[in-house]
Amino acid sequence: MTVRKQLLIAALFGGVLGLGGCGYTPGSRALSGGAIGAGSGAIIGAATGGSPATGALIGGAVGAIGGAVTSPNTINLGR
């Protein structure tokens, strides 16, 4: 894997974790983070020649965990 692909993957997962905090409750943040992570993971898996399904599973898990462990008090939700 090239350095450019590795940087792209790192940037996308960073964005997924950042967006995983969208929502007011841990459940809604886990759900939105999981959905965003699954979509991003599938795209990354396909782009890197891997399995989109495996990428979706990994990305969904990372996004859901990231969303569940974030606190709305530490994220500016525009209130």
Secondary structure, DSSP 8 states (H G I E B T S, - for coil): --HHHHHHHHHHHHHHHHHTT-SSSHHHHHHHHHHHHHHHHHHHHHHTTS-HHHHHHHHHHHHHHHHHH--TTSS----
